[in-house]
Amino acid sequence: MPSLLNDEQLAALRAWPSPAIANAIETFNVRSRMSGFMTPDILCRFPDLPPIVGYATTAKIRASIPPADDPESVSALDWHAFIESIPAPRIIVIQDLDQPPIGSLWGEVNGNIHKALGAVGLITDGGVRDLDEVEELGFQFLAKELLVSHAYVHLVEFGGPVTVGGITVHPGDLLHADKHGALQIPHDIAPQVADAAQAVEDRERVIINFTQSDEFSRSGLAELMGGRPSREEETP
């Protein structure tokens, strides 16, 4: 496990929305701008809750057959023990092997259990339910589907890589999520990302303030953005 962020560093990341975190990561040029974030089918179910930041705690589930008939079924109690092996705060990341998803592991009961185990939210390509109760709990859900039943849902694996929302997530990966979606923060730049987000915001704020001022002009905007005014905008 790479060096962990302290409480102040985690709070600094939570202070920014995920697009600002994405912008900040781009300034380090450590990965392609086409990678590191989940596809838009992984929807935030509680957009009024603040951003969450945490270390990924991974598992896979299945709901299409009873656990007694599934040789891959694993114990929820063993899963709970594994959760505590990952540093807090934790974000649960679940890959649903049934596609389309059939049954939800996630509702009021598991929301409370996993919050008590130090998790701040869930990200899954499966389904969730009990939305009112879980939102009141303050436990975030990002999920592909809303599902009415749990069917035969059970755990089949935990502690390995999972693929959710088009990216592979490993245990201990640092994640940020909010109403816009979810993304990975590379460990090697994580302590610097909040400051980088502020630097991007400072640059953008100059442009935004100018567009809202009485002095706005396209030539002035071009100058602020590092370009030259077009010929028709130049003063003779």
ROBA-22438 format. One record per residue (C-alpha): residue in three letters; residue number from 1; x, y negated, z negated. Coordinates in Angstrom, 1 decimal, decimal comma. Last residue first. Layout:
<recs>
("ALA" NUM (X Y Z))
...
</recs>
This chain:
<recs>
("PRO" 236 (-6,5 -50,1 36,6))
("THR" 235 (-7,7 -48,3 33,5))
("GLU" 234 (-7,6 -44,5 34,0))
("GLU" 233 (-11,0 -42,7 33,8))
("GLU" 232 (-11,3 -42,2 37,5))
("ARG" 231 (-7,9 -40,6 37,6))
("SER" 230 (-8,6 -38,0 34,9))
("PRO" 229 (-7,3 -38,7 31,5))
("ARG" 228 (-4,2 -36,8 30,5))
("GLY" 227 (-4,3 -33,8 28,2))
("GLY" 226 (-3,2 -33,1 24,6))
("MET" 225 (-6,6 -32,7 23,1))
("LEU" 224 (-6,5 -36,1 21,5))
("GLU" 223 (-5,6 -37,7 24,8))
("ALA" 222 (-8,4 -35,9 26,6))
("LEU" 221 (-10,8 -37,1 24,0))
("GLY" 220 (-9,7 -40,7 24,4))
("SER" 219 (-10,2 -40,4 28,2))
("ARG" 218 (-13,6 -38,9 27,7))
("SER" 217 (-14,6 -41,7 25,4))
("PHE" 216 (-15,7 -41,9 21,8))
("GLU" 215 (-15,1 -45,2 19,9))
("ASP" 214 (-18,5 -45,3 18,3))
("SER" 213 (-17,5 -42,2 16,4))
("GLN" 212 (-19,0 -38,7 16,3))
("THR" 211 (-16,7 -37,3 19,1))
("PHE" 210 (-13,8 -38,8 17,2))
("ASN" 209 (-14,7 -37,1 13,9))
("ILE" 208 (-14,9 -33,8 15,7))
("ILE" 207 (-11,5 -34,2 17,4))
("VAL" 206 (-9,7 -35,2 14,1))
("ARG" 205 (-11,6 -32,4 12,3))
("GLU" 204 (-10,2 -29,8 14,8))
("ARG" 203 (-6,6 -30,5 13,7))
("ASP" 202 (-7,4 -30,4 10,0))
("GLU" 201 (-9,5 -27,3 10,4))
("VAL" 200 (-6,6 -25,5 12,1))
("ALA" 199 (-4,2 -26,5 9,3))
("GLN" 198 (-6,8 -25,4 6,7))
("ALA" 197 (-7,1 -22,0 8,4))
("ALA" 196 (-3,3 -21,7 8,4))
("ASP" 195 (-3,3 -22,4 4,6))
("ALA" 194 (-5,9 -19,6 4,1))
("VAL" 193 (-3,9 -17,2 6,4))
("GLN" 192 (-0,5 -17,5 4,6))
("PRO" 191 (-0,8 -14,8 2,0))
("ALA" 190 (-2,4 -12,4 4,6))
("ILE" 189 (0,4 -12,7 7,1))
("ASP" 188 (2,0 -9,3 6,5))
("HIS" 187 (-1,2 -7,7 5,4))
("PRO" 186 (-3,0 -8,2 8,8))
("ILE" 185 (-6,5 -9,5 8,1))
("GLN" 184 (-9,2 -7,3 9,6))
("LEU" 183 (-12,5 -8,7 10,8))
("ALA" 182 (-16,2 -8,6 10,1))
("GLY" 181 (-19,2 -10,5 11,4))
("HIS" 180 (-20,7 -14,0 11,6))
("LYS" 179 (-22,8 -13,8 8,5))
("ASP" 178 (-19,8 -12,9 6,4))
("ALA" 177 (-16,8 -10,5 6,4))
("HIS" 176 (-13,1 -10,4 5,6))
("LEU" 175 (-11,1 -7,2 5,4))
("LEU" 174 (-7,7 -6,1 4,1))
("ASP" 173 (-6,9 -2,6 5,1))
("GLY" 172 (-6,4 -0,4 2,0))
("PRO" 171 (-8,0 2,8 3,5))
("HIS" 170 (-7,6 2,6 7,3))
("VAL" 169 (-10,1 0,9 9,7))
("THR" 168 (-10,1 1,7 13,4))
("ILE" 167 (-12,0 -0,9 15,5))
("GLY" 166 (-15,0 -0,8 17,8))
("GLY" 165 (-17,6 -1,7 15,2))
("VAL" 164 (-16,7 1,2 13,0))
("THR" 163 (-14,0 3,8 13,5))
("VAL" 162 (-12,8 5,5 10,4))
("PRO" 161 (-9,3 6,3 9,1))
("GLY" 160 (-9,1 8,7 6,1))
("GLY" 159 (-10,0 8,6 2,5))
("PHE" 158 (-13,4 10,1 2,7))
("GLU" 157 (-15,1 13,0 4,6))
("VAL" 156 (-18,5 14,6 5,0))
("LEU" 155 (-20,7 12,4 2,8))
("HIS" 154 (-24,4 13,1 2,8))
("VAL" 153 (-27,6 11,9 4,4))
("TYR" 152 (-30,4 14,5 4,9))
("ALA" 151 (-33,1 12,0 5,8))
("HIS" 150 (-32,3 8,8 3,9))
("SER" 149 (-35,4 7,2 5,2))
("VAL" 148 (-36,5 3,7 6,4))
("LEU" 147 (-33,5 2,8 8,4))
("LEU" 146 (-32,2 -0,7 9,4))
("GLU" 145 (-29,3 -0,4 11,8))
("LYS" 144 (-25,8 -1,5 12,8))
("ALA" 143 (-24,8 -2,6 9,3))
("LEU" 142 (-23,2 -5,4 7,4))
("PHE" 141 (-24,5 -5,3 3,9))
("GLN" 140 (-23,4 -7,6 1,1))
("PHE" 139 (-24,0 -6,9 -2,6))
("GLY" 138 (-25,5 -9,9 -4,4))
("LEU" 137 (-27,9 -7,8 -6,4))
("GLU" 136 (-30,8 -9,9 -5,1))
("GLU" 135 (-29,7 -9,0 -1,6))
("VAL" 134 (-29,7 -5,3 -2,6))
("GLU" 133 (-33,3 -5,5 -3,9))
("ASP" 132 (-34,7 -7,3 -1,0))
("LEU" 131 (-32,9 -5,1 1,6))
("ASP" 130 (-33,9 -1,7 0,3))
("ARG" 129 (-32,5 -0,2 3,5))
("VAL" 128 (-29,3 0,4 5,3))
("GLY" 127 (-28,1 2,2 8,5))
("GLY" 126 (-25,1 3,5 10,2))
("ASP" 125 (-22,2 1,6 12,0))
("THR" 124 (-21,2 0,6 8,5))
("ILE" 123 (-19,7 -2,3 6,5))
("LEU" 122 (-20,6 -2,4 2,8))
("GLY" 121 (-20,1 -5,0 0,1))
("VAL" 120 (-18,4 -6,3 -3,0))
("ALA" 119 (-17,1 -3,0 -4,4))
("GLY" 118 (-15,8 -2,7 -7,9))
("LEU" 117 (-17,3 0,6 -8,9))
("ALA" 116 (-20,3 -1,2 -10,5))
("LYS" 115 (-20,9 -2,7 -7,1))
("HIS" 114 (-20,8 0,8 -5,7))
("ILE" 113 (-23,4 2,2 -8,1))
("ASN" 112 (-25,7 -0,8 -7,7))
("GLY" 111 (-25,7 -0,7 -3,9))
("ASN" 110 (-25,9 3,1 -4,0))
("VAL" 109 (-29,2 2,8 -6,0))
("GLU" 108 (-30,7 -0,2 -4,1))
("GLY" 107 (-30,1 1,1 -0,6))
("TRP" 106 (-27,4 2,7 1,4))
("LEU" 105 (-27,0 6,4 2,4))
("SER" 104 (-29,4 5,7 5,3))
("GLY" 103 (-30,7 8,4 7,6))
("ILE" 102 (-30,9 8,9 11,4))
("PRO" 101 (-28,1 6,9 13,0))
("PRO" 100 (-28,0 6,9 16,8))
("GLN" 99 (-25,4 8,2 16,7))
("ASP" 98 (-25,0 10,5 13,8))
("LEU" 97 (-21,4 10,6 12,7))
("ASP" 96 (-21,9 7,4 10,6))
("GLN" 95 (-18,6 5,7 9,8))
("ILE" 94 (-18,6 4,0 6,4))
("VAL" 93 (-16,5 1,1 5,3))
("ILE" 92 (-16,9 0,2 1,6))
("ILE" 91 (-15,3 -3,2 0,7))
("ARG" 90 (-13,2 -3,2 -2,4))
("PRO" 89 (-12,0 -6,0 -4,7))
("ALA" 88 (-10,3 -4,1 -6,2))
("PRO" 87 (-7,4 -1,8 -5,4))
("ILE" 86 (-8,2 1,6 -3,9))
("SER" 85 (-7,8 4,6 -6,2))
("GLU" 84 (-11,2 3,6 -7,8))
("ILE" 83 (-13,0 4,5 -4,6))
("PHE" 82 (-11,4 7,9 -4,6))
("ALA" 81 (-13,1 8,8 -8,0))
("HIS" 80 (-16,4 7,8 -6,5))
("TRP" 79 (-15,9 10,0 -3,5))
("ASP" 78 (-15,1 12,9 -5,8))
("LEU" 77 (-18,4 12,3 -7,5))
("ALA" 76 (-20,2 12,1 -4,1))
("SER" 75 (-18,9 15,6 -3,4))
("VAL" 74 (-18,1 16,6 0,2))
("SER" 73 (-20,1 18,2 3,0))
("GLU" 72 (-17,9 19,6 5,8))
("PRO" 71 (-19,4 23,0 5,8))
("ASP" 70 (-22,9 21,5 6,4))
("ASP" 69 (-25,8 23,7 5,7))
("ALA" 68 (-26,1 22,7 2,0))
("PRO" 67 (-25,7 19,1 3,1))
("PRO" 66 (-28,9 19,3 5,1))
("ILE" 65 (-28,5 18,4 8,8))
("SER" 64 (-28,9 15,2 10,7))
("ALA" 63 (-27,8 12,8 7,9))
("ARG" 62 (-24,0 12,7 8,4))
("ILE" 61 (-21,5 10,5 6,6))
("LYS" 60 (-17,9 9,3 7,0))
("ALA" 59 (-15,7 7,5 4,4))
("THR" 58 (-13,4 4,5 3,9))
("THR" 57 (-12,5 2,1 1,1))
("ALA" 56 (-11,2 -1,0 2,7))
("TYR" 55 (-9,6 -3,7 0,6))
("GLY" 54 (-11,7 -6,8 -0,1))
("VAL" 53 (-12,9 -10,2 1,0))
("ILE" 52 (-16,6 -11,3 1,1))
("PRO" 51 (-18,0 -14,4 2,6))
("PRO" 50 (-21,0 -16,1 0,8))
("LEU" 49 (-24,5 -14,6 0,8))
("ASP" 48 (-27,1 -16,5 2,9))
("PRO" 47 (-26,4 -14,2 5,9))
("PHE" 46 (-27,7 -11,1 4,1))
("ARG" 45 (-28,0 -8,4 6,7))
("CYS" 44 (-24,8 -9,1 8,6))
("LEU" 43 (-24,9 -7,2 11,8))
("ILE" 42 (-22,5 -4,6 13,2))
("ASP" 41 (-23,8 -4,7 16,7))
("PRO" 40 (-21,6 -7,8 17,3))
("THR" 39 (-18,4 -5,7 17,7))
("MET" 38 (-15,9 -5,8 14,9))
("PHE" 37 (-12,7 -7,8 14,8))
("GLY" 36 (-9,0 -6,9 14,9))
("SER" 35 (-8,5 -7,0 18,7))
("MET" 34 (-9,1 -9,1 21,8))
("ARG" 33 (-7,0 -12,0 20,5))
("SER" 32 (-4,1 -9,5 20,7))
("ARG" 31 (-2,0 -9,2 17,6))
("VAL" 30 (0,7 -11,0 15,6))
("ASN" 29 (0,5 -14,3 17,4))
("PHE" 28 (0,5 -16,2 14,1))
("THR" 27 (-1,9 -18,9 15,2))
("GLU" 26 (-4,5 -16,3 16,1))
("ILE" 25 (-4,9 -15,3 12,5))
("ALA" 24 (-6,0 -18,8 11,6))
("ASN" 23 (-8,7 -18,9 14,2))
("ALA" 22 (-10,1 -15,5 13,0))
("ILE" 21 (-10,1 -16,8 9,4))
("ALA" 20 (-12,0 -19,9 10,6))
("PRO" 19 (-14,5 -17,7 12,5))
("SER" 18 (-14,9 -15,6 9,2))
("PRO" 17 (-16,0 -18,4 7,1))
("TRP" 16 (-13,5 -19,8 4,6))
("ALA" 15 (-13,6 -20,1 0,8))
("ARG" 14 (-13,3 -16,3 0,5))
("LEU" 13 (-9,7 -16,5 1,8))
("ALA" 12 (-8,7 -19,0 -0,9))
("ALA" 11 (-10,4 -16,8 -3,5))
("LEU" 10 (-8,3 -13,9 -2,5))
("GLN" 9 (-5,1 -16,0 -2,8))
("GLU" 8 (-6,1 -17,2 -6,2))
("ASP" 7 (-6,9 -13,7 -7,4))
("ASN" 6 (-3,6 -12,4 -6,3))
("LEU" 5 (-3,0 -10,7 -3,0))
("LEU" 4 (-1,7 -7,2 -3,0))
("SER" 3 (1,7 -6,2 -1,7))
("PRO" 2 (1,4 -3,4 0,9))
("MET" 1 (0,0 0,0 0,0))
</recs>
